[in-house]
Amino acid sequence: MNSPLFLWGVSLRFKTGDIDEEVKYKPAGNELLLPKPEIRMRSIADGKLVQQVRVVAQRRFQWRGKDLASEIKLIDPETQQPVPSSEALEVMDHYKYKFLDEAGNELKEDDIQHYAVNPETGAETPVQPWERTKVIEVPEDNWVDSTVVDAFLITNVYEIFSEEPEVAKKLFEEAEKRLKKDQVGITTFSFGGFIQYYCFLVPMMKDGKFVWLMKLTDKKLAYNHLQEPPTEVKVPIREGAKLETLPPVQALVVAVAAKKKKGSS
């Protein structure tokens, strides 16, 4: 089920060498290969229904940086008799996060600075979270052989589309161009926070219709059992293209661009 954020699609600008248009993106659907029945749990002893809930395994109360002792009185709502806390489970229906300093004082998020810690030296560098990506731009140099995608573990897939006929026409023309060249675009994408993804822009045709897929990944596949062919290869096998250089994350864009400019001069 899509979250309310994706109910009508999220706006995004789609820029290539030929187009620059406002589009929308939503999570792609999926096809269930095997039926997944509803599962119910019952007690073996008496057949009563059983449910799995999130319970509090451990908790503590703090006040001015101190751990406090607590005493809670539990009452049976039917008999009004007390129930020992040792016999009760605390079911967590809702939870929320708060920021506390070392003294136990609550802070607002705006009062906090984030630091990236060097794993080798422990040095801290102030950092800011990424903003949600509002423009995906694919320079011509970032259109690569479609087989490159096979080297990555895709974690999320979204559909890029537009309900405006003129924009849809341009999206199709770009898709047709890239399909003929067997190309996919690659750039970076973030939902905000401290995580970025590599983003593949993949045109697709199915049943005479087209769509752009936005495939996100932060992992490359690792093949641990590649073997030499047991017999001589009689027919040449086309291997997937290798992507030698990934588009840099935003912090490295300037440095890489300067390096390319220097190398071409």
PyRosetta script that sets phi, psi and omega in degrees:
from pyrosetta import init, pose_from_sequence

init()
pose = pose_from_sequence("MNSPLFLWGVSLRFKTGDIDEEVKYKPAGNELLLPKPEIRMRSIADGKLVQQVRVVAQRRFQWRGKDLASEIKLIDPETQQPVPSSEALEVMDHYKYKFLDEAGNELKEDDIQHYAVNPETGAETPVQPWERTKVIEVPEDNWVDSTVVDAFLITNVYEIFSEEPEVAKKLFEEAEKRLKKDQVGITTFSFGGFIQYYCFLVPMMKDGKFVWLMKLTDKKLAYNHLQEPPTEVKVPIREGAKLETLPPVQALVVAVAAKKKKGSS")
pose.set_psi(1, 132.6)
pose.set_omega(1, 178.7)
pose.set_phi(2, -73.8)
pose.set_psi(2, 144.8)
pose.set_omega(2, 175.5)
pose.set_phi(3, -72.1)
pose.set_psi(3, 161.8)
pose.set_omega(3, 179.3)
pose.set_phi(4, -55.1)
pose.set_psi(4, -28.0)
pose.set_omega(4, 179.6)
pose.set_phi(5, -58.2)
pose.set_psi(5, -35.8)
pose.set_omega(5, -174.3)
pose.set_phi(6, -100.8)
pose.set_psi(6, 9.3)
pose.set_omega(6, -174.1)
pose.set_phi(7, -55.4)
pose.set_psi(7, -46.6)
pose.set_omega(7, -179.6)
pose.set_phi(8, -109.2)
pose.set_psi(8, 1.1)
pose.set_omega(8, -177.3)
pose.set_phi(9, 98.3)
pose.set_psi(9, 144.7)
pose.set_omega(9, 180.0)
pose.set_phi(10, -100.2)
pose.set_psi(10, 134.8)
pose.set_omega(10, -177.3)
pose.set_phi(11, -71.6)
pose.set_psi(11, 146.7)
pose.set_omega(11, -178.0)
pose.set_phi(12, -159.2)
pose.set_psi(12, 146.8)
pose.set_omega(12, 173.7)
pose.set_phi(13, -95.1)
pose.set_psi(13, 134.6)
pose.set_omega(13, -177.9)
pose.set_phi(14, -114.1)
pose.set_psi(14, 110.5)
pose.set_omega(14, -175.2)
pose.set_phi(15, -121.3)
pose.set_psi(15, 128.9)
pose.set_omega(15, 171.1)
pose.set_phi(16, -129.7)
pose.set_psi(16, -168.3)
pose.set_omega(16, 177.6)
pose.set_phi(17, -68.7)
pose.set_psi(17, -19.5)
pose.set_omega(17, -174.8)
pose.set_phi(18, -112.0)
pose.set_psi(18, -24.5)
pose.set_omega(18, -176.1)
pose.set_phi(19, -131.5)
pose.set_psi(19, 157.3)
pose.set_omega(19, 175.1)
pose.set_phi(20, -151.2)
pose.set_psi(20, 92.8)
pose.set_omega(20, -170.9)
pose.set_phi(21, -134.2)
pose.set_psi(21, 152.6)
pose.set_omega(21, 173.4)
pose.set_phi(22, -80.2)
pose.set_psi(22, 125.4)
pose.set_omega(22, -179.9)
pose.set_phi(23, -130.3)
pose.set_psi(23, -177.4)
pose.set_omega(23, 174.5)
pose.set_phi(24, -127.7)
pose.set_psi(24, 155.8)
pose.set_omega(24, 173.6)
pose.set_phi(25, -137.0)
pose.set_psi(25, 144.8)
pose.set_omega(25, 178.9)
pose.set_phi(26, -140.8)
pose.set_psi(26, 155.6)
pose.set_omega(26, 176.7)
pose.set_phi(27, -59.0)
pose.set_psi(27, 138.3)
pose.set_omega(27, 175.3)
pose.set_phi(28, -71.8)
pose.set_psi(28, 152.0)
pose.set_omega(28, 175.8)
pose.set_phi(29, -77.7)
pose.set_psi(29, -178.7)
pose.set_omega(29, 176.7)
pose.set_phi(30, -144.5)
pose.set_psi(30, 155.8)
pose.set_omega(30, -178.6)
pose.set_phi(31, -105.9)
pose.set_psi(31, 125.0)
pose.set_omega(31, -179.5)
pose.set_phi(32, -78.6)
pose.set_psi(32, 119.6)
pose.set_omega(32, -176.9)
pose.set_phi(33, -80.0)
pose.set_psi(33, -31.2)
pose.set_omega(33, 178.4)
pose.set_phi(34, -127.0)
pose.set_psi(34, 141.3)
pose.set_omega(34, 179.5)
pose.set_phi(35, -62.4)
pose.set_psi(35, 141.0)
pose.set_omega(35, 179.8)
pose.set_phi(36, -118.2)
pose.set_psi(36, 97.4)
pose.set_omega(36, -176.1)
pose.set_phi(37, -72.9)
pose.set_psi(37, 156.4)
pose.set_omega(37, 172.5)
pose.set_phi(38, -65.8)
pose.set_psi(38, 136.8)
pose.set_omega(38, -178.6)
pose.set_phi(39, -110.6)
pose.set_psi(39, 129.5)
pose.set_omega(39, 172.8)
pose.set_phi(40, -116.8)
pose.set_psi(40, 151.6)
pose.set_omega(40, 178.8)
pose.set_phi(41, -118.4)
pose.set_psi(41, 138.4)
pose.set_omega(41, 177.8)
pose.set_phi(42, -133.8)
pose.set_psi(42, 155.7)
pose.set_omega(42, 177.1)
pose.set_phi(43, -71.8)
pose.set_psi(43, 134.2)
pose.set_omega(43, 176.8)
pose.set_phi(44, -65.3)
pose.set_psi(44, -34.9)
pose.set_omega(44, -174.8)
pose.set_phi(45, -68.4)
pose.set_psi(45, -45.9)
pose.set_omega(45, -173.5)
pose.set_phi(46, -130.6)
pose.set_psi(46, 2.2)
pose.set_omega(46, 175.9)
pose.set_phi(47, 76.5)
pose.set_psi(47, 7.9)
pose.set_omega(47, -179.7)
pose.set_phi(48, -73.6)
pose.set_psi(48, 149.1)
pose.set_omega(48, 180.0)
pose.set_phi(49, -64.2)
pose.set_psi(49, 142.7)
pose.set_omega(49, 178.9)
pose.set_phi(50, -123.9)
pose.set_psi(50, 138.8)
pose.set_omega(50, 176.2)
pose.set_phi(51, -123.6)
pose.set_psi(51, 149.5)
pose.set_omega(51, 176.9)
pose.set_phi(52, -96.9)
pose.set_psi(52, 125.2)
pose.set_omega(52, -177.9)
pose.set_phi(53, -127.5)
pose.set_psi(53, 160.1)
pose.set_omega(53, 174.5)
pose.set_phi(54, -84.1)
pose.set_psi(54, 120.1)
pose.set_omega(54, -178.7)
pose.set_phi(55, -114.5)
pose.set_psi(55, 157.6)
pose.set_omega(55, 178.6)
pose.set_phi(56, -83.9)
pose.set_psi(56, 112.4)
pose.set_omega(56, -179.7)
pose.set_phi(57, -80.1)
pose.set_psi(57, -31.5)
pose.set_omega(57, -178.9)
pose.set_phi(58, -155.6)
pose.set_psi(58, 141.3)
pose.set_omega(58, 179.2)
pose.set_phi(59, -150.0)
pose.set_psi(59, 163.1)
pose.set_omega(59, 175.3)
pose.set_phi(60, -155.4)
pose.set_psi(60, 153.9)
pose.set_omega(60, 178.0)
pose.set_phi(61, -109.0)
pose.set_psi(61, 137.9)
pose.set_omega(61, 179.0)
pose.set_phi(62, -120.2)
pose.set_psi(62, 148.1)
pose.set_omega(62, 176.9)
pose.set_phi(63, -150.2)
pose.set_psi(63, 117.4)
pose.set_omega(63, -179.1)
pose.set_phi(64, 53.3)
pose.set_psi(64, 40.3)
pose.set_omega(64, 176.1)
pose.set_phi(65, 82.5)
pose.set_psi(65, 0.8)
pose.set_omega(65, -178.6)
pose.set_phi(66, -105.6)
pose.set_psi(66, 145.8)
pose.set_omega(66, 169.3)
pose.set_phi(67, -80.8)
pose.set_psi(67, 128.6)
pose.set_omega(67, -175.5)
pose.set_phi(68, -102.4)
pose.set_psi(68, 149.7)
pose.set_omega(68, 169.3)
pose.set_phi(69, -79.8)
pose.set_psi(69, 144.0)
pose.set_omega(69, -177.5)
pose.set_phi(70, -129.3)
pose.set_psi(70, 149.9)
pose.set_omega(70, 176.1)
pose.set_phi(71, -135.7)
pose.set_psi(71, 117.5)
pose.set_omega(71, -176.5)
pose.set_phi(72, -118.2)
pose.set_psi(72, 133.2)
pose.set_omega(72, -179.9)
pose.set_phi(73, -101.8)
pose.set_psi(73, 121.6)
pose.set_omega(73, -178.4)
pose.set_phi(74, -107.8)
pose.set_psi(74, 135.3)
pose.set_omega(74, -175.7)
pose.set_phi(75, -125.3)
pose.set_psi(75, 134.2)
pose.set_omega(75, 172.5)
pose.set_phi(76, -71.0)
pose.set_psi(76, 119.0)
pose.set_omega(76, -175.2)
pose.set_phi(77, -65.3)
pose.set_psi(77, -20.7)
pose.set_omega(77, -178.8)
pose.set_phi(78, -86.8)
pose.set_psi(78, -42.8)
pose.set_omega(78, -175.9)
pose.set_phi(79, -101.2)
pose.set_psi(79, -12.6)
pose.set_omega(79, -176.5)
pose.set_phi(80, 64.1)
pose.set_psi(80, 16.2)
pose.set_omega(80, 178.7)
pose.set_phi(81, -89.8)
pose.set_psi(81, 145.7)
pose.set_omega(81, 178.4)
pose.set_phi(82, -67.0)
pose.set_psi(82, 145.9)
pose.set_omega(82, 178.3)
pose.set_phi(83, -118.8)
pose.set_psi(83, 126.3)
pose.set_omega(83, 179.0)
pose.set_phi(84, -58.5)
pose.set_psi(84, 136.0)
pose.set_omega(84, -179.4)
pose.set_phi(85, -61.9)
pose.set_psi(85, -25.6)
pose.set_omega(85, 179.8)
pose.set_phi(86, -68.7)
pose.set_psi(86, -17.2)
pose.set_omega(86, -179.1)
pose.set_phi(87, -98.9)
pose.set_psi(87, -3.3)
pose.set_omega(87, -174.8)
pose.set_phi(88, -108.3)
pose.set_psi(88, 150.1)
pose.set_omega(88, 172.5)
pose.set_phi(89, -104.6)
pose.set_psi(89, 137.9)
pose.set_omega(89, 175.5)
pose.set_phi(90, -95.7)
pose.set_psi(90, 110.8)
pose.set_omega(90, -178.2)
pose.set_phi(91, -91.9)
pose.set_psi(91, 126.9)
pose.set_omega(91, -178.1)
pose.set_phi(92, -93.1)
pose.set_psi(92, 101.4)
pose.set_omega(92, 178.3)
pose.set_phi(93, -80.3)
pose.set_psi(93, -35.4)
pose.set_omega(93, -179.3)
pose.set_phi(94, -139.8)
pose.set_psi(94, 152.9)
pose.set_omega(94, 174.3)
pose.set_phi(95, -149.6)
pose.set_psi(95, 161.4)
pose.set_omega(95, 177.2)
pose.set_phi(96, -149.3)
pose.set_psi(96, 165.7)
pose.set_omega(96, -178.3)
pose.set_phi(97, -108.0)
pose.set_psi(97, 146.1)
pose.set_omega(97, 172.9)
pose.set_phi(98, -133.3)
pose.set_psi(98, 154.4)
pose.set_omega(98, 177.7)
pose.set_phi(99, -100.5)
pose.set_psi(99, 125.5)
pose.set_omega(99, 179.5)
pose.set_phi(100, -125.4)
pose.set_psi(100, 138.9)
pose.set_omega(100, 175.2)
pose.set_phi(101, -86.1)
pose.set_psi(101, -176.2)
pose.set_omega(101, -175.1)
pose.set_phi(102, -64.5)
pose.set_psi(102, -22.9)
pose.set_omega(102, 179.5)
pose.set_phi(103, -91.3)
pose.set_psi(103, 0.5)
pose.set_omega(103, 178.9)
pose.set_phi(104, 88.0)
pose.set_psi(104, 11.0)
pose.set_omega(104, 178.9)
pose.set_phi(105, -84.5)
pose.set_psi(105, 138.6)
pose.set_omega(105, -179.5)
pose.set_phi(106, -81.3)
pose.set_psi(106, 136.3)
pose.set_omega(106, 179.4)
pose.set_phi(107, -120.1)
pose.set_psi(107, 156.4)
pose.set_omega(107, 172.1)
pose.set_phi(108, -88.6)
pose.set_psi(108, 156.5)
pose.set_omega(108, -177.5)
pose.set_phi(109, -61.0)
pose.set_psi(109, -32.9)
pose.set_omega(109, 179.7)
pose.set_phi(110, -67.4)
pose.set_psi(110, -15.9)
pose.set_omega(110, -178.9)
pose.set_phi(111, -92.9)
pose.set_psi(111, 11.4)
pose.set_omega(111, -173.3)
pose.set_phi(112, -117.9)
pose.set_psi(112, 140.6)
pose.set_omega(112, 173.6)
pose.set_phi(113, -112.6)
pose.set_psi(113, 136.6)
pose.set_omega(113, 178.2)
pose.set_phi(114, -96.5)
pose.set_psi(114, 145.3)
pose.set_omega(114, 179.4)
pose.set_phi(115, -130.8)
pose.set_psi(115, 139.8)
pose.set_omega(115, 171.8)
pose.set_phi(116, -92.6)
pose.set_psi(116, 130.7)
pose.set_omega(116, -176.1)
pose.set_phi(117, -102.1)
pose.set_psi(117, 126.6)
pose.set_omega(117, 175.9)
pose.set_phi(118, -69.2)
pose.set_psi(118, 121.0)
pose.set_omega(118, -175.4)
pose.set_phi(119, -65.8)
pose.set_psi(119, -20.8)
pose.set_omega(119, -177.8)
pose.set_phi(120, -91.9)
pose.set_psi(120, -40.5)
pose.set_omega(120, -174.7)
pose.set_phi(121, -105.7)
pose.set_psi(121, -18.8)
pose.set_omega(121, -176.3)
pose.set_phi(122, 80.0)
pose.set_psi(122, 2.2)
pose.set_omega(122, 179.4)
pose.set_phi(123, -66.1)
pose.set_psi(123, 145.1)
pose.set_omega(123, -178.3)
pose.set_phi(124, -108.6)
pose.set_psi(124, 136.2)
pose.set_omega(124, 177.8)
pose.set_phi(125, -123.5)
pose.set_psi(125, 125.6)
pose.set_omega(125, 178.8)
pose.set_phi(126, -61.4)
pose.set_psi(126, 135.8)
pose.set_omega(126, 179.6)
pose.set_phi(127, -136.5)
pose.set_psi(127, 158.7)
pose.set_omega(127, 175.5)
pose.set_phi(128, -117.8)
pose.set_psi(128, 144.6)
pose.set_omega(128, 178.4)
pose.set_phi(129, -67.5)
pose.set_psi(129, 153.4)
pose.set_omega(129, 174.7)
pose.set_phi(130, -66.5)
pose.set_psi(130, 148.8)
pose.set_omega(130, 169.8)
pose.set_phi(131, -85.4)
pose.set_psi(131, 157.6)
pose.set_omega(131, 175.8)
pose.set_phi(132, -60.9)
pose.set_psi(132, 133.0)
pose.set_omega(132, -179.8)
pose.set_phi(133, -64.6)
pose.set_psi(133, 127.0)
pose.set_omega(133, 179.0)
pose.set_phi(134, -113.6)
pose.set_psi(134, -13.7)
pose.set_omega(134, 178.8)
pose.set_phi(135, -136.7)
pose.set_psi(135, 126.0)
pose.set_omega(135, 170.6)
pose.set_phi(136, -107.3)
pose.set_psi(136, 117.2)
pose.set_omega(136, -177.0)
pose.set_phi(137, -119.4)
pose.set_psi(137, 128.5)
pose.set_omega(137, -177.9)
pose.set_phi(138, -118.8)
pose.set_psi(138, 100.5)
pose.set_omega(138, 175.5)
pose.set_phi(139, -62.3)
pose.set_psi(139, 159.9)
pose.set_omega(139, -177.4)
pose.set_phi(140, -59.2)
pose.set_psi(140, -33.6)
pose.set_omega(140, 179.7)
pose.set_phi(141, -66.7)
pose.set_psi(141, -16.9)
pose.set_omega(141, -177.1)
pose.set_phi(142, -96.9)
pose.set_psi(142, 12.1)
pose.set_omega(142, 171.9)
pose.set_phi(143, -94.3)
pose.set_psi(143, 119.8)
pose.set_omega(143, -171.8)
pose.set_phi(144, -126.6)
pose.set_psi(144, 170.0)
pose.set_omega(144, 178.4)
pose.set_phi(145, -57.9)
pose.set_psi(145, 136.8)
pose.set_omega(145, -174.3)
pose.set_phi(146, -62.3)
pose.set_psi(146, -24.1)
pose.set_omega(146, -178.3)
pose.set_phi(147, -69.7)
pose.set_psi(147, -13.2)
pose.set_omega(147, 178.9)
pose.set_phi(148, -58.2)
pose.set_psi(148, -34.6)
pose.set_omega(148, -177.4)
pose.set_phi(149, -58.8)
pose.set_psi(149, -30.6)
pose.set_omega(149, -176.5)
pose.set_phi(150, -62.3)
pose.set_psi(150, -18.0)
pose.set_omega(150, -177.7)
pose.set_phi(151, -84.0)
pose.set_psi(151, -2.7)
pose.set_omega(151, -174.5)
pose.set_phi(152, -119.5)
pose.set_psi(152, 150.5)
pose.set_omega(152, 174.9)
pose.set_phi(153, -91.0)
pose.set_psi(153, 107.9)
pose.set_omega(153, -176.8)
pose.set_phi(154, -76.6)
pose.set_psi(154, 126.3)
pose.set_omega(154, -176.4)
pose.set_phi(155, -100.2)
pose.set_psi(155, -29.3)
pose.set_omega(155, 179.6)
pose.set_phi(156, -146.0)
pose.set_psi(156, 146.6)
pose.set_omega(156, 177.7)
pose.set_phi(157, -129.9)
pose.set_psi(157, 128.7)
pose.set_omega(157, 178.5)
pose.set_phi(158, -123.8)
pose.set_psi(158, 151.1)
pose.set_omega(158, 175.7)
pose.set_phi(159, -98.0)
pose.set_psi(159, 132.2)
pose.set_omega(159, 176.2)
pose.set_phi(160, -103.2)
pose.set_psi(160, 130.9)
pose.set_omega(160, -174.6)
pose.set_phi(161, -156.8)
pose.set_psi(161, 172.7)
pose.set_omega(161, 173.6)
pose.set_phi(162, -147.8)
pose.set_psi(162, 143.1)
pose.set_omega(162, 177.4)
pose.set_phi(163, -91.7)
pose.set_psi(163, -2.2)
pose.set_omega(163, 177.5)
pose.set_phi(164, -87.2)
pose.set_psi(164, 122.0)
pose.set_omega(164, -176.1)
pose.set_phi(165, -54.6)
pose.set_psi(165, -41.6)
pose.set_omega(165, -178.0)
pose.set_phi(166, -67.3)
pose.set_psi(166, -40.0)
pose.set_omega(166, 178.4)
pose.set_phi(167, -69.0)
pose.set_psi(167, -41.9)
pose.set_omega(167, 178.5)
pose.set_phi(168, -60.0)
pose.set_psi(168, -36.8)
pose.set_omega(168, 178.7)
pose.set_phi(169, -63.1)
pose.set_psi(169, -43.4)
pose.set_omega(169, 179.8)
pose.set_phi(170, -68.7)
pose.set_psi(170, -37.2)
pose.set_omega(170, 177.0)
pose.set_phi(171, -62.8)
pose.set_psi(171, -39.2)
pose.set_omega(171, 178.9)
pose.set_phi(172, -67.5)
pose.set_psi(172, -41.8)
pose.set_omega(172, 179.8)
pose.set_phi(173, -62.3)
pose.set_psi(173, -40.2)
pose.set_omega(173, 177.3)
pose.set_phi(174, -66.9)
pose.set_psi(174, -41.1)
pose.set_omega(174, 179.3)
pose.set_phi(175, -63.3)
pose.set_psi(175, -43.9)
pose.set_omega(175, 179.5)
pose.set_phi(176, -60.8)
pose.set_psi(176, -42.4)
pose.set_omega(176, 178.9)
pose.set_phi(177, -61.0)
pose.set_psi(177, -45.3)
pose.set_omega(177, -176.9)
pose.set_phi(178, -75.2)
pose.set_psi(178, -32.5)
pose.set_omega(178, 176.6)
pose.set_phi(179, -64.9)
pose.set_psi(179, -39.8)
pose.set_omega(179, 178.7)
pose.set_phi(180, -64.2)
pose.set_psi(180, -33.8)
pose.set_omega(180, 179.7)
pose.set_phi(181, -90.3)
pose.set_psi(181, -2.7)
pose.set_omega(181, -177.6)
pose.set_phi(182, 55.5)
pose.set_psi(182, 51.4)
pose.set_omega(182, -175.6)
pose.set_phi(183, -120.3)
pose.set_psi(183, 153.0)
pose.set_omega(183, 169.4)
pose.set_phi(184, -128.5)
pose.set_psi(184, 151.8)
pose.set_omega(184, 178.1)
pose.set_phi(185, -93.8)
pose.set_psi(185, 152.2)
pose.set_omega(185, 177.3)
pose.set_phi(186, -136.5)
pose.set_psi(186, 134.0)
pose.set_omega(186, 178.8)
pose.set_phi(187, -151.6)
pose.set_psi(187, -160.4)
pose.set_omega(187, 177.6)
pose.set_phi(188, -120.3)
pose.set_psi(188, 160.0)
pose.set_omega(188, -175.9)
pose.set_phi(189, -151.6)
pose.set_psi(189, 146.1)
pose.set_omega(189, 176.2)
pose.set_phi(190, -144.5)
pose.set_psi(190, 143.4)
pose.set_omega(190, 172.9)
pose.set_phi(191, -88.8)
pose.set_psi(191, 2.9)
pose.set_omega(191, -174.7)
pose.set_phi(192, 103.5)
pose.set_psi(192, 165.2)
pose.set_omega(192, -177.7)
pose.set_phi(193, 90.0)
pose.set_psi(193, -148.7)
pose.set_omega(193, -174.4)
pose.set_phi(194, -111.7)
pose.set_psi(194, 22.3)
pose.set_omega(194, 179.3)
pose.set_phi(195, -121.7)
pose.set_psi(195, 130.7)
pose.set_omega(195, 172.4)
pose.set_phi(196, -119.6)
pose.set_psi(196, 154.2)
pose.set_omega(196, 178.6)
pose.set_phi(197, -123.8)
pose.set_psi(197, 152.4)
pose.set_omega(197, 162.3)
pose.set_phi(198, -79.7)
pose.set_psi(198, 141.9)
pose.set_omega(198, -171.8)
pose.set_phi(199, -125.2)
pose.set_psi(199, 119.1)
pose.set_omega(199, 175.7)
pose.set_phi(200, -98.1)
pose.set_psi(200, 128.8)
pose.set_omega(200, 175.3)
pose.set_phi(201, -100.3)
pose.set_psi(201, 111.3)
pose.set_omega(201, -169.8)
pose.set_phi(202, -120.1)
pose.set_psi(202, 115.9)
pose.set_omega(202, 175.2)
pose.set_phi(203, -78.2)
pose.set_psi(203, 144.5)
pose.set_omega(203, -178.7)
pose.set_phi(204, -142.8)
pose.set_psi(204, 139.5)
pose.set_omega(204, 173.5)
pose.set_phi(205, -114.8)
pose.set_psi(205, 136.4)
pose.set_omega(205, 178.4)
pose.set_phi(206, -152.0)
pose.set_psi(206, 126.9)
pose.set_omega(206, 178.4)
pose.set_phi(207, 54.9)
pose.set_psi(207, 38.5)
pose.set_omega(207, 177.9)
pose.set_phi(208, 77.4)
pose.set_psi(208, 6.5)
pose.set_omega(208, 179.4)
pose.set_phi(209, -120.3)
pose.set_psi(209, 163.4)
pose.set_omega(209, -177.3)
pose.set_phi(210, -127.9)
pose.set_psi(210, 160.7)
pose.set_omega(210, 172.8)
pose.set_phi(211, -160.2)
pose.set_psi(211, 153.4)
pose.set_omega(211, 171.4)
pose.set_phi(212, -96.8)
pose.set_psi(212, 133.7)
pose.set_omega(212, 175.6)
pose.set_phi(213, -106.4)
pose.set_psi(213, 136.1)
pose.set_omega(213, 174.2)
pose.set_phi(214, -107.9)
pose.set_psi(214, 106.2)
pose.set_omega(214, -176.3)
pose.set_phi(215, -103.3)
pose.set_psi(215, 123.3)
pose.set_omega(215, -176.7)
pose.set_phi(216, -105.2)
pose.set_psi(216, 143.2)
pose.set_omega(216, 178.9)
pose.set_phi(217, -152.2)
pose.set_psi(217, 149.2)
pose.set_omega(217, 169.2)
pose.set_phi(218, -130.9)
pose.set_psi(218, 15.8)
pose.set_omega(218, -177.4)
pose.set_phi(219, -138.1)
pose.set_psi(219, 138.4)
pose.set_omega(219, 171.5)
pose.set_phi(220, -96.9)
pose.set_psi(220, 146.3)
pose.set_omega(220, 177.5)
pose.set_phi(221, -72.8)
pose.set_psi(221, 142.2)
pose.set_omega(221, 176.1)
pose.set_phi(222, -116.0)
pose.set_psi(222, 120.9)
pose.set_omega(222, -179.3)
pose.set_phi(223, -98.7)
pose.set_psi(223, 113.9)
pose.set_omega(223, -175.4)
pose.set_phi(224, -101.5)
pose.set_psi(224, -2.3)
pose.set_omega(224, -175.6)
pose.set_phi(225, -132.5)
pose.set_psi(225, 36.1)
pose.set_omega(225, 174.3)
pose.set_phi(226, -67.5)
pose.set_psi(226, 134.9)
pose.set_omega(226, -176.7)
pose.set_phi(227, -127.3)
pose.set_psi(227, 154.0)
pose.set_omega(227, 172.6)
pose.set_phi(228, -70.2)
pose.set_psi(228, 140.3)
pose.set_omega(228, 176.7)
pose.set_phi(229, -58.6)
pose.set_psi(229, 134.6)
pose.set_omega(229, -177.9)
pose.set_phi(230, -69.2)
pose.set_psi(230, -19.5)
pose.set_omega(230, 177.5)
pose.set_phi(231, -130.2)
pose.set_psi(231, 167.8)
pose.set_omega(231, -179.5)
pose.set_phi(232, -65.2)
pose.set_psi(232, 134.6)
pose.set_omega(232, 178.3)
pose.set_phi(233, -77.6)
pose.set_psi(233, 114.5)
pose.set_omega(233, -176.2)
pose.set_phi(234, -85.2)
pose.set_psi(234, -35.3)
pose.set_omega(234, -179.8)
pose.set_phi(235, -111.6)
pose.set_psi(235, 126.3)
pose.set_omega(235, 179.6)
pose.set_phi(236, -56.3)
pose.set_psi(236, 133.1)
pose.set_omega(236, 179.6)
pose.set_phi(237, -104.8)
pose.set_psi(237, 127.0)
pose.set_omega(237, 179.7)
pose.set_phi(238, -74.7)
pose.set_psi(238, 120.5)
pose.set_omega(238, 177.4)
pose.set_phi(239, -89.8)
pose.set_psi(239, 152.4)
pose.set_omega(239, 179.0)
pose.set_phi(240, -64.2)
pose.set_psi(240, 145.2)
pose.set_omega(240, 178.8)
pose.set_phi(241, -65.7)
pose.set_psi(241, 149.7)
pose.set_omega(241, 178.3)
pose.set_phi(242, -102.3)
pose.set_psi(242, 133.3)
pose.set_omega(242, 177.1)
pose.set_phi(243, -91.5)
pose.set_psi(243, 103.5)
pose.set_omega(243, -174.2)
pose.set_phi(244, -70.9)
pose.set_psi(244, -36.3)
pose.set_omega(244, -176.3)
pose.set_phi(245, -132.3)
pose.set_psi(245, 123.9)
pose.set_omega(245, 175.3)
pose.set_phi(246, -85.4)
pose.set_psi(246, 148.8)
pose.set_omega(246, 174.3)
pose.set_phi(247, -57.1)
pose.set_psi(247, 137.1)
pose.set_omega(247, -178.1)
pose.set_phi(248, -71.9)
pose.set_psi(248, 154.4)
pose.set_omega(248, 171.0)
pose.set_phi(249, -69.6)
pose.set_psi(249, 166.9)
pose.set_omega(249, -168.9)
pose.set_phi(250, -54.8)
pose.set_psi(250, -35.1)
pose.set_omega(250, -176.7)
pose.set_phi(251, -66.6)
pose.set_psi(251, -19.0)
pose.set_omega(251, -176.1)
pose.set_phi(252, -109.0)
pose.set_psi(252, -1.6)
pose.set_omega(252, -175.3)
pose.set_phi(253, -57.5)
pose.set_psi(253, -47.8)
pose.set_omega(253, -176.1)
pose.set_phi(254, -63.6)
pose.set_psi(254, -44.2)
pose.set_omega(254, -177.8)
pose.set_phi(255, -63.6)
pose.set_psi(255, -42.8)
pose.set_omega(255, -178.8)
pose.set_phi(256, -68.5)
pose.set_psi(256, -40.4)
pose.set_omega(256, 179.3)
pose.set_phi(257, -61.7)
pose.set_psi(257, -41.0)
pose.set_omega(257, 179.6)
pose.set_phi(258, -65.3)
pose.set_psi(258, -38.0)
pose.set_omega(258, -179.5)
pose.set_phi(259, -65.8)
pose.set_psi(259, -41.8)
pose.set_omega(259, 179.2)
pose.set_phi(260, -63.6)
pose.set_psi(260, -42.8)
pose.set_omega(260, -178.3)
pose.set_phi(261, -62.6)
pose.set_psi(261, -40.8)
pose.set_omega(261, -179.3)
pose.set_phi(262, -67.6)
pose.set_psi(262, -39.5)
pose.set_omega(262, -179.1)
pose.set_phi(263, -68.9)
pose.set_psi(263, -26.6)
pose.set_omega(263, -177.8)
pose.set_phi(264, -87.6)
pose.set_psi(264, -12.2)
pose.set_omega(264, -176.8)
pose.set_phi(265, -84.6)
pose.dump_pdb("model.pdb")
